[in-house]
Amino acid sequence: MSGFENELLKAANFSPLSLQLPDAWCGHLPFAAWLIKSFKPKTFVELGTHTGNSFFAFCQAAIESQLATKCYAVDTWQGDEHAGVYGDEIFHQVSTHHQEHYSGFARLMRMTFDEATSYFSDASIDLLHIDGLHTYEAVKHDFENWLPKLAPGSIVLFHDTNVRERDFGVWKLWAELQSAYPNNLEFTHSNGLGVLQLNNAPEGKRLSWLGPDYQGRRQLADYFSALGAKQVDRLSLEQQKIQTAYFRQSAAELEQQLTTVHQTISEKDAYLKTLEDAFRAKSQYLSELEQRFHKLEAEAREAIQAKSNQLLELESTLRQQADNLEQLKREIKNPLLLIKRKIVQSLAPKS
Ligand SMILES: C[S@@+](CC[C@H](N)C(=O)[O-])C[C@H]1O[C@@H](n2cnc3c(N)ncnc32)[C@H](O)[C@@H]1O
């Protein structure tokens, strides 16, 4: 087996320490590791890092290949119209991982690509990855702006050569560059990655597999596509694990809430039962009171009726006695009347 083939096989063992969403670059991570190992760049600059998939793979590969490569990630870490606008938490995550693993030789440069050019001398960079805004104008501008900073024989990577929507125009620039730089190769998986080597490569730096006559380009592209798919699957699996853990946690919290709700319901049920018992007792008492009231009312009514009757009788007796008194008064004044009455009484049949 040749050294070239041996190195290709070793690329299959590359296991990225950091795999994050979005996954667009994940399919190229084994290639990034292999490129670092085989090209051994002195200075690598990345334009567009976001959550760090590509940058950290290059850094990790530099360590694993025991290289003294200096690595620079340039990004505003604010996002753009293709990546979407995001908050400071992304930069903090990237910065934490960088501090833990790569702060000895890699730097994060939080600024625009244009601002960053002034921090690099001409012809000082030998590996450049362009992955910022993907419009034709933006990528062309980035490439032309950074071209003077590239050393002879530099390798330039363009991500998203195979995206044809949302105003992506890397494919168009890539088509133009392919004729200007015949030492190139395009991977079409994971949104496409164009790899070109500047024409003026010194002897020993020229990568034969980028040459227009290289016969194995199809196999090479297929090989890295297959290796890359494993990393995409791995990220997807990790995301599913995170989601499953999240769902489990949510389910446990919901269960806990449900237990509390059940407990509250049984407490309320018990309270409701005491209220119902109290209500029943009060109702019973009320109905007894009502019965007593009706009985007393009936008795009172009867007593009133009896008294009314008595009163009527007394009134009648009183009236009778008043009449008798008047009669007597008249008879005292006129004794003839008395005699007349006595005669009438004596003649009246005896009952
Ligand atoms: C597609 S993302 C990079 C993806 C990254 N290479 C990966 O592996 O996932 C593009 C990034 O470029 C940054 N960007 C775009 N234009 C920029 C500019 N002119 N200056 C600085 N950063 C820029 C955005 O903030 C965004 O984070």
The ligand as a MOL file (V3000), in Angstrom:
LIG
                    3D

  0  0  0     0  0            999 V3000
M  V30 BEGIN CTAB
M  V30 COUNTS 27 29 0 0 0
M  V30 BEGIN ATOM
M  V30 1 C -21.6760 29.5800 6.8270 0
M  V30 2 S -21.1180 30.2500 8.3020 0 CHG=1
M  V30 3 C -19.6280 29.4280 8.5970 0
M  V30 4 C -19.7880 27.9590 8.8010 0
M  V30 5 C -18.5870 27.2480 9.3910 0
M  V30 6 N -17.4620 27.2830 8.5270 0
M  V30 7 C -18.9270 25.8100 9.7760 0
M  V30 8 O -18.0580 24.9600 9.7640 0
M  V30 9 O -20.0890 25.5330 10.1310 0 CHG=-1
M  V30 10 C -20.6940 31.8830 7.8200 0
M  V30 11 C -20.1280 32.7450 8.9420 0
M  V30 12 O -19.4660 33.8600 8.3230 0
M  V30 13 C -19.6490 35.0220 9.1030 0
M  V30 14 N -19.4930 36.1560 8.1900 0
M  V30 15 C -20.1420 36.3580 7.0200 0
M  V30 16 N -19.6600 37.4490 6.4050 0
M  V30 17 C -18.6830 37.9480 7.2180 0
M  V30 18 C -17.7960 39.0620 7.1160 0
M  V30 19 N -17.7850 39.8520 6.0440 0
M  V30 20 N -16.9310 39.2650 8.1210 0
M  V30 21 C -16.9240 38.4380 9.2090 0
M  V30 22 N -17.7240 37.3800 9.3540 0
M  V30 23 C -18.5850 37.1290 8.3520 0
M  V30 24 C -21.0160 34.8800 9.7220 0
M  V30 25 O -21.0660 35.5600 10.9500 0
M  V30 26 C -21.1650 33.3540 9.8830 0
M  V30 27 O -20.8620 32.9600 11.1990 0
M  V30 END ATOM
M  V30 BEGIN BOND
M  V30 1 1 1 2
M  V30 2 1 2 3
M  V30 3 1 2 10
M  V30 4 1 3 4
M  V30 5 1 4 5
M  V30 6 1 5 6
M  V30 7 1 5 7
M  V30 8 2 7 8
M  V30 9 1 7 9
M  V30 10 1 10 11
M  V30 11 1 11 12
M  V30 12 1 11 26
M  V30 13 1 12 13
M  V30 14 1 13 14
M  V30 15 1 13 24
M  V30 16 1 14 15
M  V30 17 1 14 23
M  V30 18 2 15 16
M  V30 19 1 16 17
M  V30 20 1 17 18
M  V30 21 2 17 23
M  V30 22 1 18 19
M  V30 23 2 18 20
M  V30 24 1 20 21
M  V30 25 2 21 22
M  V30 26 1 22 23
M  V30 27 1 24 25
M  V30 28 1 24 26
M  V30 29 1 26 27
M  V30 END BOND
M  V30 END CTAB
M  END
